[in-house]
Amino acid sequence: GDTAPCELDYYAWNAHGNQTTCNVSGFMTAVGVIMSPLYTCSLNIYSLAIVKYYKTDSYIQKKMEPFLHGVPIVLSLAFAFAQLATQGYNSHGVSCIDPVYHPPHCIGIEDGQVREGFEIPCGRGSDGPSEIIFLVGFSFVIFVSPTTTGVTLGMMYRHVSRQERRMGRYGEGSLDHSVPRENNNTTTTASVDGGNGVNSMMRSIVTFVKSAVGGLSSHSNSNQNSSTSRVVMVRARAYTAAFFLTWSWYTIFIVFRIAGVSPPVALVYVSGIFTPLQGLWNLMIFMY
């Protein structure tokens, strides 16, 4: 790309940068690659707090929101600065995210040496922990983030399913059973009142109406809560689907790089197209 060092123009199309532009590009890429999946985890945890644990907006804002924002921001910046400090931003022709500098002209050249006609030493970054930091950072993308989103989504689905089954049972007979019990109580009251039958009948009617209205109100609120929970769960499912749609290609690309195998050109382009789209998917889901 155009931020790659210009000495790679024989290998990388439109390479017009230097090591500084590569560092800037790599830093921004690292922040986005780590922060985006972690924010997807935060969105799912936020949804879980609403659907399963019925946390209020004030509770989430005061107790949870600092961590839901802070953890992705702090971890992504820590990873990005750690890679910068260990010379972990090197170009492989497409982006500047490789922990070690090994372009084609470095084949057969020992680490630390500079081939004639070039400026950047071969093996740049190999004498530090950049590769370890790279593996630890991208383990969040490959393992931790999918596991977290999958577990939270499963917990929400299980809770909403149970809630809907309870609502089904409630709608079948629970409301009807509550009325006779109230009538029995009023009948007993009427028999105790003895001669005052008109007043007892009026009290019975009022008690019956209150019971019926109260039951319907409770049923309506339960339906509303169930509907809200399902909407939140569906949105969390959409965020999870957007995460996998975005990062599956890049994960395969990283596996190729870790294995030391050149990825197919088609995979490079597909990964480059989908990886920046996580924010767009999230915006579309939020607006919908």
C-alpha positions in Angstrom: 0.0 0.0 0.0 1.0 3.7 -0.2 2.1 3.7 3.5 4.6 0.9 3.0 8.3 1.9 2.7 9.1 3.0 -0.8 12.0 0.4 -0.9 9.2 -2.2 -1.3 7.9 -0.7 -4.6 9.2 -3.8 -6.4 6.8 -5.9 -4.3 4.1 -3.6 -2.9 2.0 -1.7 -5.4 2.1 2.1 -4.9 4.6 2.0 -2.0 5.5 5.6 -1.4 6.1 5.7 2.4 8.9 5.1 4.9 9.3 3.4 8.2 7.5 6.3 10.0 4.4 6.1 7.8 4.5 2.4 8.3 4.6 2.8 12.1 1.6 5.2 12.0 -0.4 2.9 9.7 0.5 -0.1 11.9 -0.4 1.7 15.1 -3.9 2.7 13.8 -4.5 -0.8 12.4 -3.5 -2.4 15.7 -5.8 -0.1 17.7 -8.8 -0.9 15.4 -8.1 -4.6 15.2 -8.0 -5.1 19.0 -10.6 -2.4 20.0 -13.4 -3.4 17.6 -13.8 -7.1 18.7 -13.5 -6.0 22.4 -16.3 -3.4 21.9 -18.4 -6.2 20.4 -17.9 -8.1 23.7 -18.9 -4.9 25.5 -22.1 -4.6 23.5 -23.1 -8.2 24.2 -22.3 -7.8 28.0 -24.5 -4.7 28.0 -27.3 -6.6 26.3 -26.9 -9.5 28.8 -27.2 -7.1 31.7 -30.5 -5.8 30.3 -32.0 -9.1 29.2 -31.1 -11.5 31.9 -30.2 -9.3 35.0 -32.7 -6.4 34.4 -30.1 -3.8 35.2 -31.4 -0.2 35.0 -29.9 2.5 32.8 -28.6 4.4 35.8 -26.9 1.2 37.2 -25.3 0.5 33.8 -24.1 4.1 33.4 -22.6 4.3 36.9 -21.3 0.7 37.5 -20.7 -0.9 34.1 -20.2 1.7 31.4 -16.7 2.8 32.6 -15.5 -0.8 32.2 -17.4 -1.4 28.9 -15.6 1.6 27.4 -12.4 1.5 29.4 -11.3 -2.2 28.8 -11.4 -2.0 25.0 -9.7 1.4 24.9 -7.0 0.6 27.5 -6.2 -2.9 26.1 -6.0 -1.8 22.4 -3.8 1.2 23.2 -1.5 -1.0 25.4 -1.1 -3.5 22.6 -0.5 -0.7 20.0 2.1 1.0 22.1 3.8 -2.2 23.0 4.2 -3.1 19.4 5.5 0.3 18.6 8.1 0.1 21.4 9.4 -3.3 20.2 9.6 -2.4 16.5 6.6 -4.6 15.7 5.2 -2.6 12.8 6.7 -3.9 9.6 5.3 -4.2 6.1 4.7 -7.4 4.2 3.4 -5.5 1.2 -0.2 -5.1 2.1 -0.2 -3.6 5.6 2.3 -2.6 8.3 1.2 -5.1 11.0 3.9 -7.8 10.7 5.9 -8.2 13.9 9.1 -9.0 12.0 10.4 -7.5 8.7 10.9 -10.2 6.2 10.2 -9.0 2.7 11.3 -11.0 -0.4 14.7 -9.2 -0.7 15.6 -10.4 2.8 15.6 -14.1 1.8 19.1 -15.4 2.5 20.1 -12.3 4.5 20.8 -12.6 8.2 18.7 -10.6 10.7 20.1 -7.2 11.4 21.8 -6.8 8.0 20.8 -4.3 5.4 20.9 -5.4 1.8 22.6 -3.0 -0.6 20.1 -0.5 -2.1 17.8 -0.7 0.9 17.5 1.1 4.3 15.5 -1.0 6.7 17.5 -3.9 8.3 16.2 -7.4 7.6 14.6 -9.1 10.6 13.6 -5.8 12.1 11.7 -6.6 15.3 13.0 -10.1 15.7 15.3 -9.2 18.6 12.4 -8.2 20.9 9.1 -9.7 22.1 7.1 -8.2 19.3 6.1 -11.7 18.0 4.9 -12.7 21.5 2.9 -9.5 21.9 1.5 -10.0 18.4 0.3 -13.5 19.3 -1.2 -12.5 22.6 -3.0 -9.5 21.1 -4.5 -11.4 18.2 -5.5 -14.3 20.5 -8.3 -11.8 21.6 -9.5 -11.6 18.1 -9.3 -15.4 17.4 -10.3 -16.9 20.7 -11.4 -14.6 23.5 -13.8 -12.3 21.6 -15.7 -15.1 19.8 -16.0 -17.1 23.0 -17.3 -14.1 25.0 -19.8 -13.2 22.3 -21.0 -16.8 22.0 -21.4 -17.4 25.7 -23.3 -14.1 26.3 -25.5 -14.7 23.3 -26.3 -18.2 24.5 -27.1 -17.0 28.0 -29.5 -14.4 26.5 -31.2 -16.9 24.2 -31.7 -19.4 27.1 -33.2 -16.7 29.3 -35.5 -15.4 26.7 -36.7 -18.9 25.8 -37.4 -19.7 29.4 -39.3 -16.4 29.8 -41.4 -17.1 26.7 -42.3 -20.6 28.0 -43.4 -19.1 31.3 -45.5 -16.5 29.5 -47.1 -19.3 27.5 -48.1 -21.2 30.7 -49.3 -18.0 32.3 -51.5 -17.2 29.3 -53.0 -20.7 29.3 -54.5 -20.6 32.8 -52.8 -18.7 35.5 -55.0 -15.6 35.0 -58.2 -17.7 35.1 -57.2 -19.4 38.3 -56.7 -16.2 40.2 -60.3 -15.1 39.8 -62.1 -18.0 41.6 -59.8 -17.7 44.6 -60.9 -14.0 44.9 -64.5 -15.0 44.5 -64.2 -17.6 47.2 -62.9 -15.0 49.6 -65.7 -12.6 48.8 -68.3 -15.3 49.2 -67.0 -16.1 52.6 -67.1 -12.4 53.4 -70.7 -12.2 52.2 -71.8 -15.1 54.4 -70.2 -13.5 57.4 -71.9 -10.2 56.8 -75.2 -12.0 57.0 -78.2 -9.6 56.3 -76.2 -7.0 54.5 -76.3 -8.8 51.2 -76.4 -5.8 48.9 -73.2 -4.3 50.4 -71.5 -7.7 50.2 -72.4 -8.1 46.6 -71.0 -4.7 45.7 -67.8 -5.5 47.5 -67.6 -8.8 45.6 -68.1 -7.0 42.3 -65.4 -4.4 43.1 -63.0 -7.0 44.3 -63.6 -9.1 41.1 -62.9 -6.1 38.8 -59.8 -5.1 40.7 -58.5 -8.7 40.4 -59.2 -8.9 36.7 -57.7 -5.5 35.9 -54.7 -6.2 38.0 -54.1 -9.6 36.3 -54.4 -8.1 32.8 -52.0 -5.3 33.7 -49.5 -7.8 35.0 -49.9 -9.9 31.9 -49.5 -6.9 29.7 -46.3 -5.8 31.5 -44.9 -9.3 31.3 -45.6 -9.3 27.6 -43.9 -6.0 27.2 -40.8 -7.1 29.2 -40.6 -10.3 27.2 -40.8 -8.3 23.9 -38.2 -5.9 25.0 -35.9 -8.7 26.0 -36.3 -10.4 22.7 -35.6 -7.1 20.8 -32.4 -6.6 22.8 -31.3 -10.3 22.2 -32.0 -10.0 18.5 -29.8 -6.9 18.3 -27.0 -8.7 20.3 -27.3 -11.5 17.8 -26.9 -9.1 14.9 -23.8 -7.5 16.5 -22.4 -11.0 16.9 -23.1 -11.9 13.3 -21.5 -8.6 12.2 -18.4 -9.5 14.2 -18.0 -12.9 12.5 -18.7 -11.5 9.1 -16.0 -8.9 9.6 -13.2 -10.8 11.3 -13.5 -14.4 9.9 -11.5 -13.4 6.8 -8.9 -11.5 8.8 -8.5 -14.4 11.2 -7.8 -16.8 8.3 -5.3 -14.2 6.9 -3.5 -14.0 10.3 -3.4 -17.8 10.5 -1.6 -17.9 7.2 0.9 -15.3 8.4 1.6 -17.1 11.6 2.2 -20.3 9.7 4.7 -18.5 7.5 2.6 -19.2 4.4 1.7 -16.5 1.9 -2.1 -16.1 1.9 -4.0 -16.2 -1.4 -4.4 -12.9 -3.1 -8.2 -13.2 -3.1 -8.1 -13.6 0.7 -5.9 -10.5 1.1 -8.4 -8.4 -0.8 -11.5 -9.8 0.9 -9.9 -9.3 4.3 -8.9 -5.7 3.3 -12.5 -5.0 2.3 -14.4 -6.5 5.2 -12.1 -5.6 8.2 -12.8 -1.8 8.2 -16.6 -2.4 8.0 -17.2 -3.4 11.6 -18.2 0.1 12.5 -20.6 0.4 9.5 -22.3 -2.8 10.5 -22.8 -1.7 14.1 -24.1 1.7 13.0 -26.7 0.0 10.6 -27.8 -2.4 13.4 -28.1 0.5 15.9 -30.1 2.6 13.5 -32.4 -0.3 12.5 
